[in-house]
């Protein structure tokens, strides 16, 4: 499996309906098959999660605890110290929408979790 610069953060749910804990998530996308060994996901509070999955298409990472802030949040995916992609900064006060990368720009839209 190749590691590819086509890997990107695709969608972020930091403020779901109801309780946030266990329902926040970040969706990654890669057109090519990619191994995430050596990659980490970071939030704006400088907290990280080690990634080790392999996937092609969409991969949704759900957080069991509160991991994303609803205001002034940024999410990074890194390989070592190199930032591969960034989502944010954003503030999510839209309970029925996610912060989504669509047509080359970030904005709030209805969730397309695990779909284009």
C-alpha positions, 0 to 999 in steps of 0.5 A: 500500500502506498502512502499518498499526498491525496490523503485528506481530512474530509469532514468533521463532526464536533458538535453532534445532536445530543451528547458530544462524547462518543459521537464526535468524529473526523472522516478521512479520504484517500482515493488510493489505498493508504497505510496510516502507520506513522500518521497521527491526528491532532486537535487544536489543544495539541492532543494527538491520536496515533493512527494505524489503519489501512483504507481506501475511500472513506475512514471515519474515526469516532472519539469515545471522549470529548476530543474536539472543541466547538469553537476555534477548533483545528484538526491536523493529520501529520506524518511524523512532524510534517502536516499532511492536511488541515481542517479549520479553524472553525466554530461549530454551532450548527447541530445539524451540519458538519464542517465539510470539504466540498468542491475545494473549500471548507464549509458547513453542510449536511453530513455525508459521513462515509459518502461523497 
